[in-house]
Amino acid sequence: MPQVRQVPLPPLHTLSLARWGQLCQAFNIHDQTAIEQEFNRIATAYGQPQRAYHTAQHINECLAWLDWTKAEISAEFAGHLVLEMALWYHDVVYQTQGSDPEERSNERQSADQAVSFLQAHLPSHPGKHGQIHRVEALIMATVHLADQGAEHCPDSGVKQTVEYPLDLAPWMMDIDLAILGADPQRFNQYETQIRQEYAWVPEAIYRTKRQQVLKQFLARPVIYHTPKFQQQFESQARRNLGDLG
């Protein structure tokens, strides 16, 4: 049975301006002022006080898992770089009480912010629209349980159409859900963090809704989409989720 991999992480609650800048440079975005302004906007979002799990810690963990998977992901430009851009943005908007007046999901609003930045600063070239669309679609892939509107607590009621880039979406979803297969200590911390983000929900209602979400993951033939993540996390994820039931 494979051991749960421990990934060395940067300081948990600090995002790396250097890494963000390198990613933007790889996209041929060279306006340093725009790069730093967008980084500050992203960092401020992940530092919002209502967050406990969807913070810089989660983004750093996702980036560490991305680095772990690079050898398996397409070497073309539209591979790991597009995934990384999507990971930076995928939870940049996270509200548990549905505050958007247009009833857009968190994922939709996060994707919109990514699209806005890339449209404004990505140089014009024949593949620009395709790159932006792939980043957008990968962010939308993190809906996971599309019929529920969220992967954590299904209370938003927001319906949406999700179009996945078939080559990269499995990696995006698996990286985002790697936490389910974390070691028990980190998984229990995750559960506590999610509860903190839904502190406004009465305990009995929260437990019922949370169990519904977790049971949907357990009911899948496999939780993870890629062989690499299945081998590394599938068994531990099922143990973690089963222990909560």
PLY file of the C-alpha trace (Angstrom):
ply
format ascii 1.0
element vertex 245
property float x
property float y
property float z
element edge 244
property int vertex1
property int vertex2
end_header
0.00 0.00 0.00
1.56 3.33 -1.01
2.39 5.79 1.74
0.76 9.21 1.65
3.33 11.48 0.08
4.54 14.43 2.15
5.25 17.43 -0.06
7.56 20.20 1.15
5.58 23.42 1.14
6.47 27.09 1.27
5.17 29.02 4.31
1.57 27.90 4.48
-0.12 31.26 4.47
2.25 33.12 2.14
1.85 33.13 -1.62
4.99 33.60 -3.70
5.18 36.80 -5.74
8.29 35.36 -7.42
6.41 32.27 -8.59
3.45 34.34 -9.78
5.80 36.65 -11.65
7.55 33.73 -13.33
4.19 32.32 -14.44
3.12 35.65 -15.92
6.47 35.95 -17.70
5.91 32.49 -19.18
2.62 33.81 -20.57
4.56 36.76 -22.05
2.98 39.18 -19.60
5.76 41.64 -18.77
3.96 44.62 -17.23
5.49 44.46 -13.75
2.97 46.88 -12.28
0.05 44.81 -13.54
1.73 41.61 -12.33
2.21 42.98 -8.82
-1.23 44.55 -8.66
-2.92 41.29 -9.64
-0.78 39.34 -7.20
-1.87 41.68 -4.39
-5.48 41.24 -5.43
-5.12 37.45 -5.40
-3.22 37.38 -2.10
-5.79 39.67 -0.47
-8.61 37.39 -1.62
-7.02 34.26 -0.20
-6.39 36.11 3.06
-10.03 37.10 3.62
-11.13 36.49 7.22
-14.09 34.25 6.35
-11.71 31.66 4.87
-10.13 28.80 6.78
-9.40 26.16 4.13
-9.58 28.13 0.86
-6.48 30.15 1.71
-2.89 30.42 0.56
-2.34 27.07 2.27
-4.63 25.36 -0.23
-3.04 27.12 -3.20
0.46 26.22 -2.03
-0.57 22.61 -1.62
-2.10 22.58 -5.11
1.06 24.07 -6.62
3.18 21.47 -4.83
1.05 18.69 -6.32
1.27 20.33 -9.72
5.05 20.25 -9.46
4.82 16.56 -8.53
2.82 15.81 -11.69
4.76 17.85 -14.26
6.47 14.83 -15.81
3.09 13.31 -16.70
1.41 16.48 -17.95
1.71 17.58 -21.56
5.01 19.34 -22.20
3.41 21.76 -24.64
2.81 25.32 -23.48
-0.88 24.66 -22.95
-0.07 21.98 -20.36
1.34 22.69 -16.92
1.45 26.48 -17.37
-2.26 26.64 -18.15
-2.95 24.38 -15.20
-0.89 26.58 -12.91
-2.70 29.73 -13.98
-6.03 28.01 -13.32
-4.87 26.81 -9.90
-3.89 30.31 -8.80
-7.38 31.58 -9.62
-9.67 28.63 -8.96
-10.79 29.72 -5.45
-9.96 33.42 -5.69
-13.66 34.08 -5.08
-15.04 31.99 -2.24
-18.22 32.92 -0.42
-20.29 30.30 1.37
-23.46 32.41 1.53
-23.98 33.20 -2.15
-23.52 36.98 -2.05
-23.26 37.54 -5.81
-26.33 39.49 -7.06
-26.20 37.65 -10.40
-26.13 34.27 -8.59
-22.88 33.28 -10.25
-21.06 30.45 -8.53
-17.71 30.98 -6.82
-16.09 29.09 -9.68
-17.77 31.28 -12.29
-16.66 34.47 -10.53
-13.13 33.11 -10.09
-12.97 32.21 -13.78
-14.23 35.66 -14.70
-11.40 37.29 -12.75
-8.82 35.12 -14.51
-10.33 35.87 -17.92
-10.37 39.59 -17.19
-6.68 39.66 -16.26
-5.58 37.51 -19.19
-7.66 39.37 -21.74
-6.22 42.67 -20.56
-2.57 41.65 -20.37
-1.92 38.58 -22.51
-0.34 39.74 -25.79
-2.36 39.18 -28.94
-1.39 36.02 -30.84
-3.28 33.30 -32.69
-3.59 31.07 -29.63
-4.60 33.76 -27.13
-8.33 32.97 -27.11
-7.65 29.26 -26.77
-5.29 29.72 -23.83
-7.76 31.93 -21.99
-10.61 29.51 -22.66
-8.61 26.58 -21.31
-7.79 28.43 -18.09
-11.45 29.37 -17.72
-12.66 25.82 -18.36
-10.17 24.32 -15.92
-11.39 26.62 -13.16
-14.95 25.56 -13.93
-13.88 21.91 -13.72
-13.36 22.38 -9.97
-17.12 22.43 -9.46
-16.59 18.62 -9.15
-20.18 17.77 -8.15
-21.88 19.78 -10.86
-25.36 18.83 -9.73
-24.67 20.24 -6.29
-22.89 23.46 -7.19
-20.02 22.88 -4.74
-17.76 20.12 -3.52
-17.88 21.02 0.14
-21.40 21.87 1.29
-24.20 21.78 -1.32
-26.24 24.80 -0.35
-25.73 27.28 -3.18
-28.33 25.90 -5.58
-26.45 27.49 -8.47
-26.73 25.59 -11.73
-24.13 25.95 -14.43
-22.82 24.40 -17.60
-19.26 23.11 -17.35
-17.11 22.51 -20.41
-13.87 20.67 -19.66
-10.63 20.58 -21.65
-10.42 16.81 -21.76
-6.64 16.49 -21.56
-6.07 18.68 -18.50
-9.33 18.63 -16.53
-8.57 15.26 -14.84
-5.31 16.70 -13.49
-7.02 19.88 -12.33
-9.74 18.01 -10.48
-7.32 15.52 -8.92
-4.97 18.24 -7.69
-7.87 20.13 -6.15
-9.14 16.98 -4.41
-5.76 15.67 -3.26
-6.71 16.86 0.23
-9.23 14.00 0.49
-6.32 11.55 0.41
-4.08 13.48 2.78
-2.65 11.94 5.94
-5.29 11.74 8.71
-3.92 14.72 10.63
-4.09 17.04 7.61
-7.47 15.64 6.55
-8.93 16.27 10.01
-7.55 19.80 9.88
-9.25 20.23 6.50
-12.56 19.06 7.91
-12.26 21.53 10.78
-11.40 24.31 8.33
-14.41 23.59 6.13
-16.68 23.64 9.19
-15.25 27.04 10.14
-16.12 28.38 6.69
-19.69 27.21 7.23
-19.91 28.29 10.87
-23.15 30.13 10.09
-24.89 26.83 9.22
-26.55 25.04 12.18
-24.69 21.88 13.13
-27.45 19.40 12.29
-28.02 20.92 8.85
-24.30 21.12 8.14
-23.71 17.47 9.08
-26.58 16.31 6.86
-25.40 18.33 3.87
-21.76 17.44 4.39
-22.56 13.74 4.55
-24.48 14.03 1.28
-21.41 15.48 -0.43
-18.98 12.93 1.00
-21.24 10.00 0.14
-21.30 11.14 -3.47
-17.52 10.92 -3.61
-17.54 7.47 -1.99
-20.19 6.28 -4.43
-17.96 6.96 -7.42
-16.18 3.97 -8.97
-13.00 6.01 -8.41
-12.54 9.36 -6.69
-9.52 10.34 -8.76
-9.35 10.51 -12.52
-5.65 9.92 -13.24
-3.71 6.72 -12.53
-1.03 8.69 -10.65
-3.50 10.13 -8.16
-5.47 6.89 -7.93
-2.33 5.02 -6.93
-1.23 7.66 -4.46
-4.51 8.76 -2.86
-7.51 6.56 -3.66
-7.20 4.16 -0.73
-6.42 6.84 1.83
-9.21 9.08 0.55
-11.75 6.28 0.97
-10.47 5.60 4.49
-10.67 9.28 5.39
-14.17 9.70 4.00
-15.34 6.41 5.47
-14.14 7.42 8.94
-16.40 10.47 8.80
-19.44 8.35 8.07
0 1
1 2
2 3
3 4
4 5
5 6
6 7
7 8
8 9
9 10
10 11
11 12
12 13
13 14
14 15
15 16
16 17
17 18
18 19
19 20
20 21
21 22
22 23
23 24
24 25
25 26
26 27
27 28
28 29
29 30
30 31
31 32
32 33
33 34
34 35
35 36
36 37
37 38
38 39
39 40
40 41
41 42
42 43
43 44
44 45
45 46
46 47
47 48
48 49
49 50
50 51
51 52
52 53
53 54
54 55
55 56
56 57
57 58
58 59
59 60
60 61
61 62
62 63
63 64
64 65
65 66
66 67
67 68
68 69
69 70
70 71
71 72
72 73
73 74
74 75
75 76
76 77
77 78
78 79
79 80
80 81
81 82
82 83
83 84
84 85
85 86
86 87
87 88
88 89
89 90
90 91
91 92
92 93
93 94
94 95
95 96
96 97
97 98
98 99
99 100
100 101
101 102
102 103
103 104
104 105
105 106
106 107
107 108
108 109
109 110
110 111
111 112
112 113
113 114
114 115
115 116
116 117
117 118
118 119
119 120
120 121
121 122
122 123
123 124
124 125
125 126
126 127
127 128
128 129
129 130
130 131
131 132
132 133
133 134
134 135
135 136
136 137
137 138
138 139
139 140
140 141
141 142
142 143
143 144
144 145
145 146
146 147
147 148
148 149
149 150
150 151
151 152
152 153
153 154
154 155
155 156
156 157
157 158
158 159
159 160
160 161
161 162
162 163
163 164
164 165
165 166
166 167
167 168
168 169
169 170
170 171
171 172
172 173
173 174
174 175
175 176
176 177
177 178
178 179
179 180
180 181
181 182
182 183
183 184
184 185
185 186
186 187
187 188
188 189
189 190
190 191
191 192
192 193
193 194
194 195
195 196
196 197
197 198
198 199
199 200
200 201
201 202
202 203
203 204
204 205
205 206
206 207
207 208
208 209
209 210
210 211
211 212
212 213
213 214
214 215
215 216
216 217
217 218
218 219
219 220
220 221
221 222
222 223
223 224
224 225
225 226
226 227
227 228
228 229
229 230
230 231
231 232
232 233
233 234
234 235
235 236
236 237
237 238
238 239
239 240
240 241
241 242
242 243
243 244
